[in-house]
Amino acid sequence: MKTPLPLSVALITYNEEKNLPTTLGAIKDIASEIIVVDSYSTDKTVEIAKKYGAKVFIEDWKGFRDQKNSALKKCSKDWILFLDADEVVSKELKEEIIDVIENPKADGYFLNRKTYYAGKFLEHTWQPDYVLRLVKKSSNPRWEGGNIHEYLKIDGKTAKLKGYLYHYTYKDLKDHYEKSLKYAKISAEEMYKKGKKFHYYNLILNPSWAFFKQYFFKLGFLDGIRGLSVAMSYFFSTFLKYLFLWELNEKDKNTRS
């Protein structure tokens, strides 16, 4: 049993009863505080979170960025580790986290996520995938960006840790492509709100480049069919993002006519 650190672990949740036990189980012995902001889950998410000693707050959904900022504000310890409910801290990463909190050399640390996809961890696709997740509370941590492509920022020095943060983001291929569709629509709506106009070439050039970048530049082909599937999802989501933007622009024209 490890001694709890001056560490708050923060998560946002919605119907995560399958993932949450593994996620919280990996860090419960080093965290002094677990903060969960839930969006009215209909499964056993809240019950499981409380079983692991979490402080649970039920709030309306405000978008990823604002929901995560709400969780950050509730953290009271010197260090904050922000996790998604489908992420699991590896044993190697846990030891590193203990070491850097006890002997800090930076104000924040980037963790490398390794994604589990279609029954296997991807070795090349989405690698490396460094995300800032472990930060000092005194470094003014805040989530910025849009409400889908949000990112954590701090004021201070950052460094990288070597251990993996395992990412179990998709249940299966259907789940992957359904989420790609969902996020494409949200991205189009954010582009539209910013005044972005649709151009026909977006439907041809942007999806093709998105595929090419993932499959060749990012070495997705080395992950076989899994890498091909991920690259195709980028083509699919990019195409739909601009198609949704076109639809929104067309609705504007019809409203004005």
C-alpha positions in Angstrom: 0.0 0.0 0.0 1.5 3.3 -1.1 1.3 6.5 0.9 -1.1 9.0 -0.6 0.6 11.9 -2.2 -0.5 15.6 -2.1 -2.4 14.7 -5.3 -5.9 15.4 -6.6 -7.1 13.2 -9.4 -9.8 14.9 -11.5 -12.2 13.3 -14.0 -15.4 14.1 -15.8 -17.8 11.2 -16.4 -21.0 10.1 -18.1 -22.0 6.4 -18.0 -18.5 5.1 -17.4 -19.3 2.1 -15.2 -17.3 -0.3 -17.3 -14.1 1.9 -17.5 -14.1 3.6 -14.1 -13.1 0.7 -11.8 -9.8 0.2 -13.8 -9.1 3.9 -14.0 -9.6 4.6 -10.4 -8.1 1.3 -9.2 -4.8 2.2 -10.8 -4.4 5.5 -8.8 -6.5 5.1 -5.6 -3.5 4.3 -3.4 -1.5 7.4 -4.4 -4.2 10.0 -4.6 -5.3 12.0 -1.5 -8.3 13.3 -3.3 -10.4 12.1 -6.3 -12.8 14.6 -7.9 -15.5 13.4 -10.3 -17.8 15.8 -12.1 -20.6 13.7 -13.5 -23.2 14.7 -16.1 -26.2 12.8 -14.7 -25.1 9.2 -15.5 -27.9 6.7 -15.8 -25.7 3.7 -14.9 -23.6 2.9 -11.8 -20.9 5.5 -12.5 -21.6 7.6 -9.4 -21.9 4.6 -7.2 -18.6 3.2 -8.3 -16.8 6.6 -8.0 -18.0 6.9 -4.4 -16.9 3.4 -3.7 -13.4 4.5 -4.5 -13.7 7.5 -2.2 -14.3 10.1 -4.8 -16.0 13.4 -4.2 -18.8 13.4 -6.8 -20.4 16.5 -8.2 -23.5 16.2 -10.5 -23.6 19.0 -13.1 -25.2 19.8 -16.4 -23.1 19.2 -19.4 -21.2 22.4 -20.4 -18.9 21.0 -23.1 -15.5 19.2 -22.6 -13.5 22.3 -21.8 -15.8 23.9 -19.4 -16.7 20.6 -17.7 -13.0 19.9 -17.1 -12.4 23.4 -15.8 -15.2 22.8 -13.3 -13.4 19.7 -12.1 -10.0 21.5 -11.8 -11.5 24.3 -9.6 -12.6 21.7 -7.1 -9.2 20.2 -6.6 -7.5 21.2 -3.3 -4.1 19.4 -3.3 -0.7 20.7 -4.4 -0.7 18.5 -7.5 -3.4 17.6 -10.0 -3.6 14.6 -12.3 -6.3 14.9 -14.8 -7.6 11.7 -16.4 -10.3 10.7 -18.8 -12.4 7.8 -17.5 -11.1 5.6 -20.3 -7.4 6.1 -19.3 -5.3 3.9 -17.1 -2.0 4.8 -15.5 0.6 2.1 -16.1 2.7 0.8 -13.2 5.8 2.4 -14.7 4.0 5.8 -15.0 2.7 5.5 -11.5 6.3 5.2 -10.2 7.4 8.2 -12.2 4.4 10.2 -10.9 5.4 9.4 -7.3 9.0 10.4 -8.0 8.3 13.7 -9.7 5.9 14.8 -7.0 8.4 13.9 -4.3 11.3 15.4 -6.3 9.8 17.9 -8.7 11.9 19.4 -11.6 9.0 21.0 -13.4 5.6 22.5 -12.9 3.8 20.2 -15.3 4.4 16.9 -17.0 3.3 15.5 -20.4 2.2 11.8 -20.4 2.3 9.6 -23.5 -1.0 7.9 -24.2 -0.9 4.5 -25.9 -4.2 3.5 -27.5 -5.8 0.1 -27.3 -7.6 -0.4 -30.6 -9.5 -3.4 -32.0 -8.0 -5.9 -29.5 -4.4 -4.6 -29.6 -2.3 -1.6 -28.6 -1.2 0.6 -31.5 2.6 0.8 -31.7 2.9 3.5 -34.4 -0.5 5.2 -34.9 -1.1 8.0 -32.5 2.5 7.6 -31.2 3.8 9.5 -29.5 0.7 11.1 -28.1 1.8 13.5 -25.4 -0.8 15.2 -23.3 -0.3 17.6 -20.4 -2.0 15.9 -17.4 0.1 16.2 -14.3 0.4 19.8 -13.0 1.0 21.9 -9.9 -2.1 23.6 -8.6 0.1 26.7 -8.2 0.9 26.8 -12.0 -2.6 28.2 -12.9 -3.8 25.1 -14.8 -6.8 25.7 -17.1 -8.4 24.0 -20.0 -8.4 26.1 -23.2 -9.4 25.6 -26.8 -12.8 24.6 -28.2 -15.3 22.4 -26.4 -14.1 19.3 -28.4 -10.4 20.0 -29.1 -9.6 21.2 -25.6 -6.1 21.2 -24.1 -4.6 21.8 -20.7 -2.2 24.8 -20.2 -0.2 26.1 -17.3 2.2 28.9 -16.4 5.6 27.3 -15.8 8.1 24.7 -16.9 7.0 21.4 -18.4 8.7 18.0 -18.9 7.8 14.6 -20.3 7.4 11.3 -18.5 8.3 8.0 -20.1 5.6 5.6 -18.8 2.5 5.0 -20.8 -1.0 6.3 -20.0 -3.1 3.5 -21.5 -6.0 4.7 -23.5 -9.1 2.5 -24.0 -11.0 5.1 -26.0 -13.1 2.9 -28.3 -15.1 -0.2 -27.5 -15.0 -1.4 -31.1 -14.9 -0.1 -34.7 -18.6 0.9 -34.6 -18.0 3.0 -31.5 -14.9 4.6 -33.2 -16.8 5.6 -36.4 -19.9 6.8 -34.5 -17.7 9.1 -32.4 -15.9 10.3 -35.5 -19.3 11.3 -36.9 -20.4 13.0 -33.7 -17.1 15.0 -33.4 -17.2 15.9 -37.1 -20.6 17.6 -36.5 -19.4 19.4 -33.4 -16.3 20.6 -35.2 -18.4 21.9 -38.1 -20.7 23.8 -35.7 -17.6 25.4 -34.0 -16.2 26.4 -37.4 -19.6 27.8 -38.4 -19.8 29.9 -35.2 -16.4 31.4 -35.9 -17.6 32.5 -39.4 -15.7 29.8 -41.4 -17.1 29.5 -44.9 -17.3 26.3 -46.9 -15.2 25.8 -50.1 -15.7 22.9 -52.5 -12.0 22.0 -52.4 -12.3 21.3 -48.7 -14.3 18.1 -49.5 -11.5 16.8 -51.7 -8.1 18.1 -50.5 -8.6 18.2 -46.7 -9.8 14.6 -46.3 -7.1 13.3 -48.6 -4.4 15.1 -46.7 -5.8 13.9 -43.4 -5.6 10.3 -44.6 -2.1 10.7 -46.1 -0.7 12.3 -43.0 -1.9 9.6 -40.7 -1.2 6.6 -42.9 2.2 7.6 -44.3 3.7 10.6 -42.3 2.6 9.2 -39.0 3.6 5.6 -40.0 0.0 4.2 -39.6 0.7 1.6 -42.3 3.1 -0.2 -39.8 0.0 -1.0 -37.6 -1.6 -3.0 -40.5 -5.4 -3.0 -40.8 -5.7 -1.1 -37.5 -3.5 1.7 -38.8 -5.5 1.8 -42.1 -8.8 2.0 -40.2 -7.6 4.9 -38.1 -6.3 6.7 -41.2 -9.7 6.1 -43.0 -11.5 7.5 -39.9 -9.5 10.8 -40.4 -10.7 10.8 -44.1 -14.2 10.1 -43.0 -14.4 12.7 -40.2 -12.7 15.4 -42.2 -15.0 14.9 -45.2 -18.1 15.0 -42.9 -16.8 18.0 -41.0 -16.8 20.1 -44.2 -20.0 18.6 -45.5 -21.7 19.6 -42.3 -20.2 23.1 -42.6 -21.6 23.2 -46.2 -25.0 22.3 -44.8 -24.9 25.0 -42.2 -23.9 27.6 -44.9 -26.7 26.4 -47.1 -29.2 26.9 -44.4 -28.0 30.4 -44.0 -28.5 31.1 -47.7 -32.0 29.6 -47.6 -32.9 31.7 -44.6 -31.8 34.9 -46.2 -33.6 34.2 -49.6 
